[in-house]
Amino acid sequence: MGTSVSIDLGRVAHDLHLPLDKVQRTVELLDDGNTVPFITRYRKDATGGLDEEQIRLIQDAVGKARA
């Protein structure tokens, strides 16, 4: 059973200069086990068109915040 770590996605969004709603939706997709290339190609509607680099930055920032 996994443990949930609460992080401030607003801070992540601010630091990356991205809208909070896009960051939240991207984190949900990543947490569901979707890969960055999959999200970039097939979930543009959910992320608001974020590119692969932006999604990787979100992934890295959230990973560091959860560590």
matplotlib code that plots the C-alpha trace (Angstrom):
import matplotlib.pyplot as plt

x = [0.0, 1.5, 1.7, 0.4, 2.7, 1.0, 2.8, 2.0, 1.2, 0.7, 4.3, 5.4, 3.2, 4.6, 8.2, 7.7, 5.7, 2.8, -1.0, -2.0, -4.8, -2.4, 0.1, -2.7, -4.0, -0.5, 0.3, -2.9, -1.9, 1.6, 0.3, -2.1, 1.0, 1.0, 4.4, 5.6, 5.6, 2.1, 0.8, 2.5, 1.0, -2.4, -3.5, -2.8, -6.4, -6.0, -2.7, -3.6, -1.0, 2.0, 5.1, 7.3, 9.9, 7.3, 5.8, 9.2, 9.9, 6.6, 7.5, 11.0, 9.7, 7.0, 9.4, 11.8, 9.0, 7.9, 11.4]
y = [0.0, 3.3, 6.4, 9.7, 12.8, 16.1, 18.7, 22.2, 22.0, 25.8, 26.2, 23.8, 25.7, 29.1, 27.9, 26.5, 29.4, 27.2, 27.4, 25.4, 23.5, 22.2, 21.1, 19.4, 17.4, 16.4, 15.1, 13.1, 11.5, 10.8, 9.3, 7.1, 5.5, 7.2, 7.9, 11.3, 10.4, 9.0, 12.1, 14.4, 12.6, 11.4, 13.6, 17.1, 17.9, 17.1, 19.0, 22.0, 21.2, 21.1, 19.8, 16.9, 19.2, 20.9, 17.6, 16.3, 19.4, 18.8, 15.2, 16.1, 18.9, 16.7, 13.8, 16.1, 17.5, 14.0, 12.7]
z = [0.0, -1.1, 1.0, -0.2, 0.1, -0.1, -2.2, -3.2, -6.9, -6.9, -6.0, -8.7, -11.2, -10.1, -10.3, -13.8, -14.9, -15.9, -15.2, -12.1, -13.8, -16.4, -13.8, -11.8, -14.8, -15.8, -12.4, -12.3, -15.6, -14.4, -11.2, -13.2, -14.7, -18.1, -19.7, -20.8, -24.5, -24.2, -22.4, -25.0, -28.0, -26.8, -23.9, -25.3, -24.6, -20.9, -20.5, -22.5, -25.1, -22.9, -24.7, -23.7, -22.1, -19.9, -18.8, -17.9, -15.9, -14.0, -13.5, -12.1, -9.8, -8.4, -7.9, -6.0, -3.9, -3.0, -2.1]

ax = plt.figure().add_subplot(projection="3d")
ax.plot(x, y, z, "-o")
ax.set_aspect("equal")
plt.show()
